Amino acid sequence: MEALIPSIIASVVGYSIFGYLFQYRPIFYTDPSFLFFERPESLLAYALVGILAGLLGKVYVNVFYGIQGLFRKWNITRFAKPAIGGLLVGLIAIKFPQVLGLGGYGWVQLLLNENLYLMPLYILIILIFVKIVATSLTIGSGGSGGVFAPGIVIGSFFGAAMGIILHPPCSPPT
């Protein structure tokens, strides 16, 4: 409780300085003219995307807790577990560097700017699952990190994949 007021003050001061130096703007920007709804039949595609996103969320949770459970069962020192998790994530990152750290926000912004074809569809689909595994290995092994920001990155890869798959049938009439 005694840390709450200083934390709020530090947050306000930190954001004020950041905003002054880098302008006050959303972390992810998209052109408002890009957001449109013209065809009611595209609601079926939105429903499909919602169902698939829900299933993907379930996969994310199951993989996360499954890997966490595996690391709990291992009878090794608590210092070795994050090292093993980090090693495995590093090996994954050799092939898929997009799964590393805060660099994911750059991919989110690129995909928001309609760069859907920046990566082939099969790479986007692979990255969804590789990012889930990498995040689960990092945190499940006892490493430092969160699940919210990786969830945004996973969601952007998923959204880009769905955009590539569904774009022709859902694009506005010309």
Secondary structure by P-SEA (a helix, b strand, c coil): ccaaaaaaaaaaaaaaaaaaaccccccccccccccccccccaaaaaaaaaaaaaaaaaaaaaaaaaaaaaaaaccccaaaaaaaaaaaaaaaaaccccccccaaaaaaaaaaacccccccaaaaaaaaaaaaaaaaaacccccccccaaaaaaaaaaaaaaaaaaccccccccc
